[in-house]
Structure formats: structure tokens, C-alpha cells
Amino acid sequence: MFKGIDLSSDTVSRPTPEMKKAMMEAELGDEQRGEDPTTRKLEERLASMLGFSAGLFFPSATMANEVAICALAERGDELLAAENSHLFFAETGGPAVHANVMCRPIPTQTGIFSADAVKQAYRAMKGIHLPLSKILSIENTTNIGGGIPWSTTQLTAIVSIAKELNLKLHMDGARFFNANVKTELAPAEIAKGFDTVTICLTKGLGCPVGAVLVFDQSLYPKIRRLKQLMGGAMRQSGILAAAGIYALDHHIRRLREDHHNAGILAKLLSEAISPIHVLNNPPETNIVLFEWQSNKITAEMFLKICLDKGVRFSQIGPKLLRAVTYLNIWREDIYKAVNIVREICRELK
């Protein structure tokens, strides 16, 4: 277990003592039979918050994403999403394996794309030899793009083009509430017009396990069966769902602190720490992207030195590195991490 300052991802966030207490006191039942009251409370609450009539608790957001694609597509259909989306980048080919869909990447560096880009990717020609463009997925906030939330204008354009092209719409809301806090849009406004939305609980919300997929009640039998098929059914899952309820009550507003800390980190890394080049200064939410531009050592070697000295980043490209802030990262951690990086860079000179 790494005991230094871990900025590699907000997935390494740990539940607070208060969250653990809520988990231990949760009322429990058999989730597979639909009898766990705490799980049902979380599902109903998130569905209501986002303007949907049903929700299901999953062990992971990846499983929730995969079930959503399976529910919205037929075998051989085509899925459109950003080329650097989590669906294409980090789910081990899941859409092809589980849903048997073709994946059509939309070119974008930020993870945000326009209605025109969707039109260009959409397979307009029809025929018995051609796959059918069926699903459009967006990621909110964008991960590899640097934690960018979709604006009202951008969301409206995507919903409109999807309706025009008769595309089903899925949102991978891995950092949905980071987008909610940054844009100040209500959750239901962000999710408006989408067929399915995944809410990950294990990132900024700080839960140890879980995600919730929200959707229309008409899809419930299909999605419930797919969850069972993929091994997602659980027993006394209320002990996990209780963390989600606690997070909704206590951890949404505090996401502003993570955004502020990310801004401080980006600013300090940008201030004459060569050979680091920050790409998003200031960051929009809690993700800082920076390039390692030294010819003396590789990015991999730099990360290893950082790790040995007590700070961890993640690598998402040959020279592209990422730092992510979350509830277990304090202001003093940011300053300590920057000082370690400065020391490494000075030694290189």
C-alpha cells in the first residue's frame, strides 16, 4: 500500500470515519431479491435527483456502463463516443465483448465534441451490409480531456442531434457531481434527454465501492436481467449503498475544495518548474494534465523517482501525466507534492 501523497486518481479516495459509521448502521436485506432497503433508497434517490423513474446499484461504474450499452443496442449496432472516452480507453473492449457493438470513435482531444462531429461520425448510409449507428455516449466530466464538464449549450446540442439522428443517449457520469458543482446546473438538467446515466460513487464522492445506473422504468426488467447475467447481483449491499447516501448528503458541496486544490497545484507546477508543462492551467475541476518534456529521463523514470520520494501521479500518454485531487488530499499535501517535484527537477538540472 502506497502511503505517500497519492494524486494518481480520485479512485484512491477513502471513506471518512463518519461514512464508515453510516455503513455499519445501515439497514440490510437481500439486494438480489430487491429487499435491501438501503440500496433501494439510494437507487430511488439518485433516479429522482436526475429526473428518472428507476435506478440500479452496481459494483462498479464500468459494469453499469456495459449494461447500459447492452440495454440500448442490438448485436452489430454501432456505438459513437469520444476517441479517448473511458468506454474505449479503459474498459478492456467491453462494448465489443458484452454488447457485440462496433465502436466508432469521435476525434477530440478534450473529450467534448460538437453536433457536427456526431453527424460526421454517424453512418448515414443504410443497407443490409452496414452496421446501424445506434448509441451516442458522452463522458461528464471528461477524464483524459482534463476534467471538463459539458455546458448547457453543448448538452442541448448533443441531445438535439441524437434526437434528429434517432440515436440512443448514454452518459458516463463518472464525475457527474464535479460537473454539477462546476456548472451549477441541477442534476436533472444535466441528465435531461439521456436514456441512461451512470453515476460513479467511488471518485469525488469518496465511497469505497459502487455506482448507480439510472433509466426509465420501462427498461427495468432488461437491465435487472443484464445485471444478474454479468454477476452484478449482491446480497446485503446496503452496507455499501449507505456510503452513497452519506456522500450525497455530505460530499457534493465539498467538491469545490478539490477543484480549488487542483487550481493551486496547476498554478504551482506552471511556475518555472521545467521541464513540466501544464496543459490546463487553470483546470476546470479536479484533474490537472501536464507533459514531461525532459530529454534526460523518460516520463516513466520521472514517475518512479516521484514515487520513491513519496508522491504518485498517473501516466495517460507517452509524455502525458495526470494529477487528481479528492477529499483525502489537503492543501498541505499539494505544497508538499510540488516541493518534491521541484527538488527532482532541480537535481536534473
Buried (B, 14 or more C-beta within 10 A) or exposed (E): EEEBBBBBBBBBBEBBEEBBEBBEEBEBBBBBEEBBEBBBBBBBBBBBBBBBBBBBBBBBBBBBBBBBBBBBBEEEBBBBBBBBBBBBBEBEEBBBEBBBBBBBBBEBEEBBBBBEBBEEBBBEEEEEEEBBBBBBBBBBBBBBBBBBBBBEEBBBBBBEBBEEBEBBBBBBBBBBBBBBBBBEBEBEBBBBBBBBBBBBBBBBBBBBBBBBBBBEEEBBEBBBEBBEEBEBBBBBBBBBBBBBBBBBEBBBEBBBBBBBBBBBBBBBBBEEBEBBBBBBBBBBBBBBBBBBEBEEBEBEEBBEBBBEBBBBBBBBEEBBBBBBBBBBBEEEBBEBBBEBBBEBBEEEE
